[in-house]
Amino acid sequence: MFAKGYTEIRAMIETQYGILSQMVTDIAYRYQTQLKGTEEGADRFARDNSDGDYDVYRSILNSFNDVEERQSCLMTESRKILFCAIFSYYETMLNEFVLYYKIANEAKQPSKILDSILKAYRIKYGDEITCIEGNIAYANSFYRLLRNLYMHGTLSAEKDRCTLFNYAEATDGLKTFGIDTIVITDNAFLFKALDCFRTILICIDDAFMKQLSEEQKQLMKAKDIIREAINNYPPETPGLEDEYPPFCSIKVRRLLCEAESLLLCIAKRGNAESQMLLADLYISAFETPQKKRGLFWLKKAVAQNYVPAIQMLREFEKE
């Protein structure tokens, strides 16, 4: 069951975000607990076996350095793996947007997929998604380069390497070593990256859902107008009893034209239901049928595998 108002894709965003957040928290707790346990165990062992000799005590403690260093290395590698998983979450959800909102896209790189999504929104709704601008630079540049460094072990372009290392040296939670190593030293950095990606994803989903909500309002208004038009069809006229409608009064025609205007706006954005309703208006409702226009929009809806439109087309072809 999705939370109230959540789309399927929004539920995926939040669910995976929650899982990754818990993993980051758990990995810190696990290794910190192990390290503390090792330190306390080493201290007890050294005290029990040094007979109060401080030099022997320190010597025994130092013998545990390799164990502590290994645990520290495990935490470092775990953070690296988690960061790649966080970036994969972002990349996967961008591809889910493409599928969910039926966006034309052939790109493979996350930055290009994002460009396709923003372009589709701009073309379809004549507006921009601007609430993500502050996070795009991190997602498309720094986080992408860090993920590539971790996945491939190096960056082929010197410009990219300089960009990433300059960022790392000025960023809390990262530490550079030599010319090819960046270590995540604090889980806060992982949370920052995760929140950055989630902010982008939620902003995109909110923008699309707001537009879809407006479309649904327009669609409901068009349906109400059509129902009003049907209720105002003139009484049966001799000789036209079998016609649908018998004829259009001025009021009915005005209502149908108003519904047509609303449906056209939504249909042009790719809404399959409005395309089918518009087709029905052209074919059946107006006094003079406009079958060519009606079939044009009906086939648009059929192309989206909209089942009611498919059934309507089959019935039309039987006539």
N, C-alpha and C positions, 0 to 999 in steps of 0.2 A: 504494500500500500504506500503510495507516494504522499508526501506531505501536501497539505492543501495548497493549491496553486502551482505545484511543481509539475514541470513537463518530465517526460521520461529522461531526456538528456540532462535536465537539471538534477534529477535524482542521481544519475550516474556521476555527475560532477561532485556532488556533495558526498556521496558514498565513498568514492575513491579518495577524495580529500581526507575524509575521516580516517580511512584505513592508513593512508600514508602518514598522517599526523601521529597516529598511535604508534606506528613503526618507528618514527623518529624518536618519540618519547621513550619507547621501550628499549631501543638500542643504547640510548644514553644511560638509562637506569641499569641495564644489564651489565655493561662493561664497567661502569662506575662502582657498582656493587661488587663485581668480581675483583676489581683493582683494590678497593678498600679491604675486602676480605684477604687478599694476598698480602697486602701491607701489614695488616693486623696479625696474620698468621706468621709472617716473617719476623715481625717484632717479638712475638711470643717465643718462637723457636730460638731466636738469637739470644734473648734474655735467659732462657732455660739452659742454654748450652755455652754460655760465655763465662759463667762463674764470677760475674761482676767485672770482668776485664773488658774495658771499653773498646780496646783495639780489636779483640776477638769478636765482640758484639758487632762492630762496624764491618768487620770482614765477613761475618755470616750474613749480615743484611745485604752487603754488596753482591753476594752470591745469588740473590734473588732478583737482581737487576734485569737479567735476561727474560725472566718470566714477566715482569712488569712491562718491559719494552715490547714483548710479544703481544701482550694484551692491548697496549697502546696502539700498536700497528694494526691489530684486528679492528679496533674502533675506527681508525683512520680509513681502512679499506671499506668498512661497513658504511661509513658516511659517503664515501665515493659512490658505492653501489646505490645507496638511497638517493643521492642526487640524480643519478642517471634514471632511476625509477620515477622520480618526480618529473623530470623532463619528458619521459615517455608518457606519463599521465597527460601532460599538456598536448603532446603531439597526437596521442590517441583521441583525445576529446575534440581536437580540431577536425580530425577526420570524421568523427561522429556528427559534428555540426554539418559537414558537407552532405552526409547521407540523410540526416534528419530533416534538413531544410531544403534538400534537393538543389544543391548549389553546383554549378558547373565548375569542375576543377580537375586538372591533370597534373598539378604540382605534387612533389614529394617532400620538399623541404618545409618544415613548419612555418617559416616566415612567408613563403610563397603561398601556402595553404591559407594562412591568415589574410594575405592580400586578396585572394580569391573570395573569401567570405566578406570582407569589407567592400570589395567591388560589387559583389552581388547585392548586398544591402543598399549600396548607393544607387545602383541602377534600378532596383525594384521599388525603392521607397523615396528616392530623391533626397536622401538625407545621409549624414555621416554618423558613424559611431565614434564619438570623441572621448568617451570616458576612460579609454584604455591607453591613451597616448603616453602617459607617464611611465607605464610598465612595458611598453613595446620595446624600448631601447634595451632594457635588461633582458627580455625574453629573446629578442632576435639577435642580440650582439653578445653580451657578456655570458649569459647562461648557455647560449648555444655553443659558444667557443669553449667554455669549460666542459660541457658535455662531450664535445668532440675530442678534447684533450684526454679526457678520462677513457673514452671509448677506443680511441686510436693510438693513444700514447704520445702523440705529437701533433703539432699544427704545421701544415706544409707551407703556409704563407707567413713570411716574417712579419708582415703588417698585422695579421691576426694575432700572432704571438705577442707582439708589443702591446696591442690593444688590451688583450686579456691580462697580461702581467701587470700593466699599469693599473688596471682596475683592481686586481687582486691585492696589490700592495697598498691600496687606499681603502680597502674594504675590511671591516671587522669580521672575524670568523674565518679568514683565509690567510695562509702564510705561504710565501714562495721560497723555493730552494733551487739554487742554480738557475738554469735557463729553460728547464722543461718540467718542473715539478711544482704543483700547487696543492696544498693540503687544507682540507676543511677542519678547522680546529674547534669549532663551536656549533652546536646544533641550532643555534639561533639563525645561522646562515641558511640552513636547510628550511626552516620555517619561513624565513623571508622569501626564499625562492618559491616555495609551495604557495604562499599567500599571493605572490605576484601572478603566478599562473592562474590561480583560482579567480582572482579579480578580473583578469582578461576574459576568462570563460564566462563568468557570471554576467559581466557587462554585455557581452555579445548576446547571450541568451535573453537577458532582460530587454535588449533593444528589439530583437526579433519578436519576442512575446508581446511587447507593447503594440507593435504594428499588427500582429495577428489578432490581438484583442480588439483593435480598432476595426479590422476587417470583419470580425465576427459581429460587432455592433452594426456595421453597415449592412452585413448580410441579413441580420435579423430585421433591420428596418425595411430592407427591400422585400423580405417575406411578408411583413405586416402590410406593406403597401399593396402587394399582390393580392393578399387576402381581402383587403378593403375593396380592391378593384373587382374581384370576383363577386363580393357581396353586393356590388353596385351595378352588375350587369343588368341591362334593361330586361323587362319581362319578355317571354317568348313572343315572337312576331310570326303571324301566319306565313307559312312557306319557308320559314327559317328554323323550324323546331329542331332540326338535327345538326345545325351549325354550332360550333363552339369557338368563340362566343357567338350569339345570334347576330349582334352587331355592337360596335363600340360607341357608347355615348361620349360626349365631350369630356365629362368627368372621368370616365373609365380610361379613356385614352390618355388623359393627363396623368393619371395614376400610373398607368403602364409605362409611360415615358419617364416618369420619375424613378420607377423601379429599374428601368433599363439603364438610366444614367448611373445609378448606384452599382448595379451589377457589372457594368462595363469597367468601372474603375477597379473593382476587385478582380474581375476575370483577367484583366491585362497583367495583373501581378501573379497569375498562375493558380488562383484558387479554383479547384476543380468543381466544387459545388456551385459556385457562382457561374461558372462556365456552362454547366448543365442547365441551371435555371434560366440563364440568358437565352440558351438555345430553345428552351421550352417557350419562352416569351415570343421569340421570332417565329417559331413554327406554329404555335397553337393559339396564342393570346391576342395578338393584334388582328384588327379587322382584315387587313391584307397580309397573309402569311409571307414571311421572308425566309424561305426554306434554305436558300444558299447561305445566308448569314447564320441561320440556326445550325446547320450542319457543320459550319466552320468551327463554331464554339463547342458543339457537341463532340467533335473529333478531338478537340484540344483536351477536353475532360477525359475522353476515352484513352488518350495517349498517356495519361497519368494513372491508368488502371483504376479509375473511379467506377466502382461496380454499378451504381445506379445509372451512370451515363452509358455504360456498356449495354445494360439491359434496355435502356431507352433507344439506343441506336439499333439494336436487334429488332425491336418492335417497329421502329420507323421503316426499316428495310423490308419488313413483311408486307407493309401497306402497298 
